[in-house]
Amino acid sequence: MIEHLKNPEIFLKETYRILKEGGIIIITTPNPFFERLGTLVGHLKDDTHFKTYNLKELKKLLVDNQFKVLKLKRFMISPVGMPFEIPIENFLNKIGLHWIMCNQLIVGRK
């Protein structure tokens, strides 16, 4: 939901404040490429996203707000799910095609 926030820094500062020491934040967000593609083909007509982030930008957001980044990855080859999706994703990751995943994940720790 971070792409829906006008000022994600406020959200991250408050999240950091209320988390216990060692607490975890998990953020998923669309891959910016597929967000643009979905908008171009008319799939996302009423887009309410202020900004879509790539993994580098997500990492910077968390680090700038005092989180330690534990994991960054792209996931979901299909935005609606499909049979054998996880083995297919694992295979695509192994052969370097992780960039075609529709979503992104970042995990941080306080």
N, C-alpha and C positions, 0 to 999 in steps of 0.2 A: 504494500500500500504506500510505500515511500514515494512512488511516482505521482501520487495524488496530493502530496503536501506542497504548499507554496514555500514553506520554510522548514525543510527537514532537519536543520540544525537544532531548532527548538525541540522537536520530537526526540532527537538523539540525546541532547543534554538532559532532558527530563527522564528519559529511559535510563541513562547512566546514573542519575541521581537516585532513582527509586530501586534500582537493582541491588540485591545483596552483593557483597564481595564474592567474586567468582561466578556471578549470574551471567546468563547467556542471552544474547539477542540473536534472533534469526530473521532475516529479511529475504523475501523473494520478490522479484520484479521482472518485467518483460525484458527480453533482449531488444535493445534499441533498433536493430536492423529489422526484426520481424514486426516491431511496433510500427515502424514507417511503412513497411510493406503492407501490413493489414490496413493502415489508413489509406494508402494509395488505391487499394482494390475495393475500398468501401466497406470493409469488414468492421472497422472502428469508426463509425459515423459520429457518435456523440462522445468523442474522446475527452475525458476530464483529467488527463495526465498533464501535470505542469512540466515535468522533465523526466525523460527516461535516462537511466544511468548505465554505463558499461561497468564491467567489473573493476577496472582501475579507479573509476570515479567513486564507486561504492566503497572500495577499500580506503580511499582518501577520506571520505565522509566519516567512516568509523574511526580511523586513526586520529583524525582531527578532533574527534569528540571522546578521546581517551580510551577507546576500546582496543583490545588486542584481537587481531583478526585470526581466527582459527581455521576457517575454510572458505574458499571461493570456488564456485563451479557453475557451469551451465548445465541445464537439465531439461527434460521433456522435448522429445523430437516432434511430438504432436501436442498442440494445446488442449486437446480433448482426451488424450490417453488412447492407448491401443494395445492389443495383445503383444506380449513379449517386448514391451517397451524398454524395460530395464536392461535385459541382455543386449538389445540393439544399441542402447545408449552406451553401455560399457564397451562394446565393440567399437563404436564410433569414436569414443574417447581414446581408446588404444591406438587407433590409426590416425589420430590428429584431426578429426572432424568435429570436435566439440563446439566449434563456432556455429554449427547449424542448429543448435538447441534453441528452443523458443523462450526459455526462462533462465533466470540466474538466481543464485543463492549465495548469501554471505552469512557467516556465523562469526559473532564476536563475543568476547568475554570481558567483563568488568574486572 
